[in-house]
């Protein structure tokens, strides 16, 4: 399945229910980091979270 790209994190969360649920299930510090990275797709958001968790 090809990942859809949006205009940024705000558009992604507004338009994609899976992304919305994933984002709001994250702890607040991860939400802040993903928001700052302005992920434009679900895959991009997952990559951001995986990278941050790898740094912990």
Secondary structure, 3 states (H helix, E strand, C coil): CCCCCCCCHHHHHHHCHHHHHHHHHCCHHHHHHHHHHCCCCHHHHHHHHHHHHHHC
